[in-house]
Amino acid sequence: MRLFVFLLFLVAISSRAQLTAPSLKVSWEIVENNHKGKTASLTSFTITNTSKKALPASGWSLFFNFVRTIDSTASSDFTIKHINGDLFQLTPTAAFQGLKVGASATVSFVSQAWVVNFTDAPAGLYWVWNQEPARGYSLTDYTIKPSTQPRQYQRFVGDKLGLITPQMIYAQNKSTEDIAEKELPKILPSPQQYRERGTPFIITPQTVLSVPALFRDEASFLGSQLSAMLGSPLAFSTEKQGSGIVFKEEAMPKEAYRLMVNQNGIEITAGDRAGAFYGVQSLLVLLPTTAWGKTQTSLSVTGVEVSDQPRFGHRAIMLDVARNFHSKAQLLKLLDLMASYKLNVLHLHFSDDEGWRLEIPSLPELTQVGAVRGHTTDPLKQLQPAYGSGPDASQNAGTGYYSRQDFLEILRYANARHIKVIPEIEAPGHARAAVVAMKARYSQKMAQGQKEEAEKYLLHDPADRSVYRSVQSWNDNVMNVAMPSTYRFLEKVTDEIVAMYRDANAPLETIHYGGDEVPSGVWTQSPAVEQLRRGTPTIQSTDDLWYYFYGKVIDIAQKRGLYVYGWEEVAMRKTLLDGKNHVIPNPDFVGKGVQVDVWNNVLGWGAEDLAYRLANSGYKVVLSCVTHQYFDMSYYKSFDEPGYYWGAYTDVDKPFSFIPYDYFKNSKEDRLGNPLDRSIFDGKERLTEYGKQNIVGIQGLLWSETVNSPERLEYMMLPKLLGMAERAWALSPTWAEKNDDKAYQKAWSVFANQLGKRELPRLDYKSGGYAYRIPTAGAVIENNQVKANVQLPGLTIRYTTDGTEPTATSAVYSQPLPVSKTLKLKVFTASGRASRTVEVNP
């Protein structure tokens, strides 16, 4: 009997041991866009069995994330099922006969919309055996085949723009003038008044900082920066010295400063601490670009006279840490970057469908469940994989959160750099992480017999039978606005956030309460909603629930001394015009201090003037326009260029060329990259003088669906951020006021040279270095010679003619080259980083 039991044990162990990840090679490719003349694409997986045994005909599934809705498969051997969000499950049908060693199987499928670049591809592939349903095995031998044919990369017949070519890049770069570094303004963003005096001041370890009590922290910041470069601490004094660095307090506008440098010393004058800090930042950029790269005995500061203040008071970056998590260290590094370019608001999008990233100690489930993504058979244990995060919760960018202590440190770090952090509680839509976490809490408390406690913060109506699908394909991601527990939840989270800011001694004037993309169909079959409607005469339709919800949110905020901030939908009301759906600025919330981010100005979608309409109606507006400020948009149309492109292609020139008060004026291409039909602006509302007073600022946004590493974050953000910072701080330029293309080209040349010769070299060293995007070379064949150029003068083009990849020691391009079948070009920085390779074929 013992022997029999032992043998059974060995069989069980052997059976489990066999359940490992199969050895498979998987590839994906675009077969065609515009499939059957529709807004659809046909793509396919090819699965090759590289193991030493046949792949079974059944008993397994392949899971993957894909941001397109799959409508059908074109193979009788497999079926693809939508789970939720962007998660799909591929399983074999009865027709599948298994896969012999070395054999391949192809499964093609049709999905909605187009696919153009590699970030559109399915991601996070993993394998699950039916015998072990709670465990997933990542498939790592996965390749994405590049698109080379028009049917693969042209979205539809009217999509005239092919993939970007070296010839097209050459033409774009051709009009950029190469300007000597000594002729370039040395401060970016551009000061209101700037004049070089020619005589520098030399900072040495003996230089003394004289500072009044008000500016002690700003002087300490400067001292720490200079000490790191000089390898020796600088002395401080409260008494004015004969020479050195002197801080002066004087009545000046908010955030304004004056900077004077001559051979006798440096003087920074401001009326408030923020102004003094920005004077420090301008002083630091006057130092040689190599100052951060090594320790030196002295630092030469260009002699200047600068008088400066910002154009807009709200100069922001929005970072999405919910879709993919970004560490505290990366956040601190971003704050350093923002401070360098005088940006003063970090809009922290810490909650969404795919993650909740801030610890709320009284509601631990928010991070125990809502900050974890991985494969599971228990939907209340953790969130499902999304955006390629894979099956292992401990090893993906979808898992992570900021502890309360982390957040206090982030707030203090930001506050020291005069950056306000605005937290965002996504509500009522885009809230799946919170909804699921509170479901988990409900289940746990009910199991403990604590019904009242279980229902206290519940965000969904268990009896709700509403059917809906969000833009990101979730069917359970909206808070139920009819339930009192939803408002208890928002109050609890708001109170804990307020307490964190108080403990960090950081300012908090507003909380962003989301408000975007609530899908149709939501709340229509909810008993809780029906009960509310019976007792509330003002709620006549589902749409009225929106105004009810935000009316209560405004009350929650105002009772805590805050104003409400949200996405554009918060300020909009649905109505009918000639029997058709129509939206207007909502008069109910005008005058209640509501501020909104307006993103939707997609050229050709019809809402090009929405930001101006809302500002004209009295709402405070932050221009967060997808056409110019969405940093997650791809730089241009190339299979190898990461990012989305549904709203625009956004290279560094887009945020630089933005005209805040009239972005109609110089818009030149539609969202596809084609020449713009300017008739789309006919009848659109222009910004009034009154409306201008309500444009409070500009925001650059980085959504993180395709951003899953520090390197990708910095690649997508830089150098775009610098163009946005210029428009947020500097005066409206002459070219914008006169819509003068020639003046614009001159200004662009100056800016491009500043980036290539001063700003990017500095970013190679600051804060450990930033992985900014290096533009690829432009190249064209003319008169049997290859001519090359670069978008940002100051970067170096290197080449090879033997078919090998150019390196940091390869020959430098300085004049046209003979045509060669093996010519390869790369753009290099002074630190040795390189762009992608460009091949020029005769």
Order of alpha helices (4+ residues) and beta strands (2+ residues): alpha-beta-beta-beta-beta-beta-beta-beta-beta-beta-beta-alpha-alpha-beta-beta-beta-alpha-beta-beta-beta-beta-alpha-beta-beta-beta-alpha-beta-beta-beta-alpha-alpha-beta-alpha-alpha-alpha-beta-alpha-alpha-beta-beta-beta-beta-alpha-beta-alpha-alpha-alpha-beta-alpha-alpha-alpha-alpha-alpha-beta-beta-beta-beta-beta-beta-beta
